[in-house]
Amino acid sequence: ACSTGSENEVKVDIWYGQEQRFGGLGNPQRQINILGNIQVPDDSCRVYYTLNGQGREVEITLGSDLHRLAMKGDFNIDIDRSELREGNNHVSLSIRRQGKELLSRTIRFTYTSANTWPLPYYVDWSEALQLQDVVEVVDGKWEITTAGAHIKEQYYDRVLAFGNNSWTNYEVETSVVFHDYVPPAEGPPTYNVSHVAIASRWPGHDRDSLQPDRKWFPLGATSEFRITDDYDSCRWRIFDGENFFVEQESPDFRSIQAGKTYRLKHRVENISDTLARYSVKFWPAVEEEPEQWDLQAMEVLIRRETGSALLLAHNTEVTFGNISVIPLGE
């Protein structure tokens, strides 16, 4: 590794600003996520953070990790909300090489624990000044455009979260335009699938030994609209990563077009004390909504499942339109 260098060789980009806010509408998951990119002179550099100037120093991973961290230098600081102070907080970043600090940065944010995310809930992107006013960014480099929320860099699960840990039975509807995709293949970054998805009953990433945490289940389920070569033979699959998996069969495969607007809807509801049903549909925005669901899946409940909703783009470059979430009868 190179043994010379200065802070001029370090470039820090905090994607959603050095002043952020969490909990303004509510708290959709157990962690907060502070995202960005750090370019360092060489691989001997290490990056650490401390929360509120005290406690343990945590080393953060710089991408790519072939999963949540897409590009070289990407980072995702995931902090459990139980560690945060009410009100003002700050994260201090320290970039070091061979024990010498090259650069430090401070990211300040406010945290509110008491707010409960409203339901029904609606997002009109034309009225949003910034992403974090209406959703929480879990992963990815997103931007608001005139058409909606656009993912700027396609990779593994780029994720927006909204909702509350008490949400149980609800329906999420949005629109999507496909701009590009990485054809699914074995291994990273697609792991055999490219898709857009709506997930429900999300608690946050489960704790594992990685930074950031990578384990995306348990949750309710993720409903993925899978993209295949040439946008041909696209299909739904619904699964929870652990206990159930349902996928459309070939007679129901779909051919779609890049640049065209489609609508998608995901419903989750308990139909008994021991059974939940997930339902999805996808249709061209210029057409009337079909009465029938494209695919439904039943889940045997082994725990009480509640949680927020996610929009995901996995190895697809897409724009999500306005979002509507309505509660279903309890």
Sequence and secondary structure as in RCSB ss.txt:
>XXXX:A:sequence
ACSTGSENEVKVDIWYGQEQRFGGLGNPQRQINILGNIQVPDDSCRVYYTLNGQGREVEITLGSDLHRLAMKGDF
NIDIDRSELREGNNHVSLSIRRQGKELLSRTIRFTYTSANTWPLPYYVDWSEALQLQDVVEVVDGKWEITTAGAH
IKEQYYDRVLAFGNNSWTNYEVETSVVFHDYVPPAEGPPTYNVSHVAIASRWPGHDRDSLQPDRKWFPLGATSEF
RITDDYDSCRWRIFDGENFFVEQESPDFRSIQAGKTYRLKHRVENISDTLARYSVKFWPAVEEEPEQWDLQAMEV
LIRRETGSALLLAHNTEVTFGNISVIPLGE
>XXXX:A:secstr
      GGG EEEETT SEEEESSS   SSEEEEEEEEE SSTTEEEEEEETTEEEEEE   S  SSS  STTEE
EEEEEGGG  SEEEEEEEEEEETTEEEEEEEEEEEE SS    SSEEE GGG SSGGGT EEEES EEEETTEEE
ESS  S EEEEE  TT  SEEEEEEEEEEEE    SSTTTTT EEEEEEEEE   B  SSSS  B  SSSEEEEE
EE GGG SBEEEEE SSS EEE  GGG B   TT EEEEEEEEEESSSSEEEEEEEEEETTS   SS SEEEEEE
 SS    EEEEEEESEEEEE  EEEEE   
